[in-house]
Amino acid sequence: MADSNHIVNVRYHKNGFFMTRAVFQYDYGQVLKFDDFPDLPDAFEMHFAKKGADASVTQIGLDGYVTIPDALLQDAGTVSCWLYLHDTLADGETRYVIEIPVTARASITDEEPTPVQQGTIEQLMAALSETAERCEDALDDIKEMDASAVTLPSGSEATAEYSDRHLTIGVPIGPRGEKGDKGDKGETGIQGPQGPQGKQGVQGPRGEKGDKGDKGDPGIQGPQGVQGLKGDKGEKGDQGEKGEKGDRGDPGSNAINDNAGSGYTSSLWSANKLTNEFAKLAVVIGTGSGSAKIKNFSYKSGTSTITVVNSSSGVGSFAEGYSTTATGMASHAEGMGTIAYGNSQHVSGRYNREDSDDIYAEIVGNGSSNVQRSNAYTLDWNGNGHYAGKVSAGTAENPATVENDNDLVTKKYTDGLTDISPKISVVNGVMKAVTAISEGYFFMNGMQLYRATTDIPVGSTITVGTNCMKIGLAEALNILRTLGAVLG
């Protein structure tokens, strides 16, 4: 992280704008810092541009810090910054605007140093050379000690550090040697991920008209049309002659009164006890307006009476279960207290919320009464499903994997995304694991993001293609957007 002289704190100005202290022209390496900023996630996106410019530069910020591009500090003026927060992977919005004043100063010259300056430089070079010689002599003296040496960039000062009975000497490297012979060609690297699909090409010229095809097979017969209007009532016929009175029949134990004509109502009763099994047989198909339903019935046992009322008024509709209603054309209601109001709609469960706007093709109700109606699941005509609860993929023992762009992201996958803490050390360009890194976990080396492809034990050398892979800028941005959506 930058020292305090390079930290630029953000403060509120007015009308939704934020200001910072002024920075001088050519003051490179400046870092914006957000303290107690509202709704700022751990990872965020900032867009930088000179005020009035048409294009901006995107920088990714972490833990409240983001680096100001050096290219925008080469000229005096105002640098505009836009804090861009993502609601989902694909959507986002600009939340706040920040302005950074850049104060003009004298330009940096490329002129040759004066004799006095040149003398000072030569004195410094001589002192460095003398220091390097003393370090080389010291290295010969400590060969028998528990010590090690590391190289430092050319021009650096020599260092010495003693810790835990171990001496570490830092020696500046000498001048660059001659260029060596060209090495053998390395092995072909692992193929990178497939790039995004290109734009659709221009449509080609229209081809010549083909020959007329063979006549196709006859199509499947379509559904039967809606029943026609009822014809006019015919004239009443002459009353027939009264027949002879028949013999009186034996008294029966049960009686059924079927009044299924007008209104589709029916009742079942018994002079004695009517069993549940007999009541379940009260399932008939209605004849009015092409509709079907389980007819209304009453069941009486002792002094108690249970009445079931189902209504099927839509053309080609069907109502079954307990106190269900199917009013939409070709609709189907089942379960308890359900209402199928839309055309071709299917409703199950219990006490669903009525769809008077015909939005949904299927509804599963989970209400508790006529006055406490609710939906557990709905499926609209565009194929969009809506659940009142959560949706799980796979099982806890065998969670679903994420392979394609439109696969659901599981909790196990996002657990790997949320761990980007440093777990490595780098010595002479070689990465080693300081702590164990599990397969699928992320780590960083400088500004480069990596992902472990296997479990990496403590102390192991980390090599791209062997136990890890580089993450490109585009994929890293997608990961950060996913983190923004997961962490809120």
Long-range contacts (C-beta under 8 A, 24 or more apart in sequence): 1-31, 1-65, 2-29, 2-30, 2-31, 2-65, 6-30, 6-31, 7-31, 7-33, 8-32, 8-33, 8-68, 8-100, 9-33, 9-35, 10-34, 10-35, 10-37, 10-98, 13-99, 16-96, 16-97, 17-97, 17-98, 17-99, 18-96, 18-97, 18-98, 18-99, 19-98, 19-99, 19-101, 20-98, 20-99, 20-100, 20-101, 21-101, 22-100, 22-101, 22-102, 22-103, 23-68, 23-73, 23-100, 23-101, 23-102, 23-103, 24-102, 24-103, 24-105, 25-73, 25-74, 25-75, 25-76, 25-102, 25-103, 25-104, 25-105, 26-73, 26-74, 26-105, 26-107, 26-108, 27-73, 28-70, 28-73, 29-67, 29-70, 30-67, 30-68, 30-73, 31-65, 31-66, 31-67, 31-68, 32-61, 32-65, 32-66, 32-67, 32-68, 32-81, 32-98, 32-100, 33-64, 33-65, 34-61, 34-64, 34-65, 35-64, 37-64, 39-85, 39-95, 40-64, 40-83, 40-85, 41-85, 41-483, 41-484, 41-487, 41-488, 42-483, 42-487, 43-480, 43-483, 43-484, 43-487, 44-83, 44-84, 44-85, 44-484, 45-83, 45-84, 45-85, 45-86, 45-92, 45-477, 45-480, 46-81, 46-82, 46-83, 46-84, 47-81, 47-82, 47-84, 47-94, 48-72, 48-79, 48-80, 48-81, 49-79, 49-80, 50-75, 50-77, 50-78, 50-79, 50-80, 51-77, 51-78, 51-79, 51-80, 51-99, 56-82, 60-476, 60-477, 60-480, 68-100, 72-102, 73-102, 75-102, 76-102, 76-103, 76-104, 76-105, 77-102, 78-102, 85-484, 86-481, 86-484, 86-485, 87-485, 88-481, 88-485, 89-478, 89-481, 89-482, 89-485, 92-481, 128-155, 128-157, 128-172, 131-157, 131-158, 132-158, 132-171, 132-172, 132-174, 134-158, 135-169, 135-171, 136-171, 138-169, 139-169, 139-171, 142-167, 142-169, 150-427, 150-428, 151-428, 189-465, 190-465, 190-469, 192-472, 193-472, 193-475, 196-474, 226-290, 226-315, 226-316, 227-289, 227-290, 254-278, 260-284, 260-286, 260-287, 260-295, 264-288, 264-291, 264-293, 264-295, 264-296, 264-311, 264-312, 265-295, 265-296, 266-295, 266-296, 266-297, 267-296, 267-297, 267-298, 268-297, 268-298, 268-299, 269-298, 269-300, 270-300, 273-301, 273-302, 274-299, 274-300, 274-301, 283-320, 286-312, 289-313, 289-315, 290-315, 290-316, 291-315, 291-316, 291-317, 291-318, 291-326, 292-317, 292-318, 293-317, 293-318, 293-319, 293-320, 293-326, 294-319, 294-320, 294-321, 314-340, 314-343, 328-358, 335-365, 337-365, 337-367, 337-369, 337-370, 338-363, 338-365, 349-376, 409-482, 413-440, 414-482, 414-486, 416-440, 416-441, 416-442, 417-442, 417-479, 417-482, 417-483, 417-486, 418-483, 418-486, 418-487, 420-444, 420-449, 424-462, 430-461, 431-461, 431-462, 431-463, 432-459, 432-460, 432-461, 432-462, 433-457, 433-458, 433-459, 433-460, 433-462, 434-458, 437-462, 442-471, 442-479, 449-476, 449-479
